[in-house]
Amino acid sequence: TGRRKKLATKNENDNTEAVVLKELKCVTANVCTLDPEQNREAAAHGEGLMTAGKVQKLEMDLDAANADVVGLQETRIRANINARRLRYLMVGSAATDAGTHGTQLWLRLALKPKVHYYNPVSHRLFIAAVELLDKKSIFVVMHAPINESEETPMFYLTLQEKVREAKIAHPDAAVIYLADANARLGSVQSDAVGPVGAENENKNGTCLRSVSYTHLTLPTTPYV
């Protein structure tokens, strides 16, 4: 990504400009919950980073790590979100009524993000067209069903349909997936899937590989 910056020169009439290159650091994580009520319940069982101030701590940690764009899965907040906090603009889709799933996209305020479009498709899928540093991207935050789930075919059909709609509306935008794909990849290689750390491809992996043929920028939450 590039942005233009006017150089300081001895001649005040010199309008020389330079392009300052800026890499966009994208992060994705399954956070297990950002719901304060669920946090308190989980804290009683000693489950991971389950504290009442989890959002605040996560925000500060991500900012300290210079994360520009963050895709979160399993936020479990029962409402769509569009909020400006101390370090990030946070937008996302609601969890189910039972408080499961939920996805969010966090955009670093220092980059002055402009959200041109967003679509909270479902509790598993959120899509937004965002301008950062004079470049537009379509960010897709997704949390695929578990492998071999009956939901998987419909999930990927919906995913491709909604991304296609966003791309038609914003044809100049790159598409970047921030995914917890519940997938294993590597045994079948492609332009987007290499041999390093290869695992036997499962059905979710096949779906993910098919998506990668058209959209190659795909940071993913590690499969554990």
N, C-alpha and C positions, 0 to 999 in steps of 0.2 A: 504494500500500500504506500502511496506517496502523498506528501503534502508540501506545498510551496511556502518558503520562508524568505522574506526580504533580508538581504545581507546589509550589514552596516558598512558603509564606505565613506571615504574621505570626501567624495563629491556628492553633495546632497541631491544633485540631479540624476545620479546614477541609480536606475531602477532595476539593477541586476537582481535576479532571483535564483535561488538554488532549490533543488528538490531534496528534501530530507526524508530518507526512507524510514519507515516505521513498520516493524513486524507486529502482527496482531497475535497476541498470545491467547489461545482458546483453551478452556479447561472444562471438563465435564465430570460430574460426580453424582453418585446415588447417596443421598444424605440421610436416608432412613426416616426422617421426619423433621419438619420445622415447626410443627404444631406445638405450642407451649404445653397444652394439656397432655399430649402424648409424650413430650419430653419429660415431664415430671413423673409420669408413670414408668417410663423406661429407666429413668435415673434410679428408681427404687430397686431395679433389677441389675443395675450396673452395666447397662448396654451402651458401650461406646461413648461418643461425644454427645451425651444427652444432658444438656444443661438448659436452664431457663433462658440464658442469653445466647443460645446457639446461633441465631441469625446474626447478632452483633459480632460474635467471635469469628464466625465464618467470613463475614464481610471484611473484617480487619485482616484476617489471615490471607484471604485472596488478594486484597489490595497490596499487602506486604510482598506477596509473590508476583506482583505485577501482572495479574490476570486481567485481561482486557474484556473478554467475553466468557461467560460462565453458563453452562447448561446444567440444570439440576433435575434429577429425577427423585421420586418418592418424597416430595415436599409435604404432602398430606394436608395442605391447607384447603379448607372446604369452600373456597371462593376464588374467582379469577382475581389476579392481582395486577395493579399498575401503580407503583409507588416509587417515589424518589427518596432514597435514604442518604446516609452520609457520604458513601463512596460509589454507590451503584444505583442505576435505574433498574427496577425489578418489575418484570412483566411475566405473566404466566397463566396457566390454565388450572382450574380447580381440581381437587381430588374428588373421589366419589362421595356420595352421601355417607357412606360408611367410614370415610376417612382414609381410603387407600389411594395410592398413586399420586398424581399431581406433578406437573412440570413447570419449571420457571427458567427464564432467561435473564441473566444479570449483565448489564452493560456499564462499563466503567465511566463515571461522569467526567473524568479528566479528558476523555476523548470526545466530549460533547455529542453524544449519540442523538440522532434524529430518527424516530420510529415512524416510517411512512405507512406501515400496514402491519396489523397483527391479527392472528386467528387462533383463539384457544379451541382447537378442533375437538379435543377430548381430554380426559384425564391422563391419557398416555402421549398426547401429541400437541405441540405448540409451535406455530410458525410465525416468523416476523421478518419484514423487510426493513433493514436498518442502514442508515448512512453513518459511517465512521471515517473520519479523515478524508472526506470528499469521495469516498468509495462506498457503493451500495452492495450489501450482501443479504442473502436470504438465509436466516438461521433457523434450523429445524431441531427442536429439542424433542427427543423421542425416548420412550421406554417400551420396548417390544415385549409382548407376552412371553412367557416361559417357552422353552423349546417344545415343539410338537403340540402346542396349545391349539384348540379349535379356533381361537380368536386370531391366530397369526395370519392366515390368508387375507381376511378382511382388513386387518390392521395395515398390511402392506399395500393393498389396493387403495385404501383411503389415503395412506401416506403419499403414494405416487400421484393420485388425483389432486390432492391439495397442494403439493409442491408444484405440479404442473400449472395450476391456477395462479399461484404466486409468481411463477416464472413468466407466464404470459403477461401479467400486470407489470412485472419489473424485469424485462428481458435482458437488461444490462447487468443484472446482479449475479454474483457468484452464489452458489448454494453450498452451505456448510452445515453438516449434520453434527449434532452434539448428542451422542446416543449411548443409552444402556441397551444394547441390542440382544442380550441373553443369547449370544451366538458364539460358536467356535468356527475358526477359519484356518486356512493354510494348506490343507491337503489338496485343494483345487486352487491353482493360482491363476491370476489375471493381471491386467495392467494395474489394478489397485490392491491386489492381495499378493504379498511376497512370501518367501519361504522361511523367514526368520521367526522362530517360536511357533512353528506350524503345529496345528492340532487337526484332528479329523473333523472335517466340516459336518455340522449338523443341519437340520432343516432351517433353523433360523439363520445359520451361516449362509445357506444357499440364497435365502431371500435378501440378506444383507449384501452379498456379492452381486446379485442382480441389480440392486440399487446403485452400487458403486460403479457400474459400467457407465452410467450417465452423470453421476456426481461423485467426484474422486476425493473431495475434501471431507474427511470422516473421522474426527477425533472420537474415541469411544471410551466409555467407562470400562475398566478392566473386568473381565469375566472371572468370577471366583467360584 
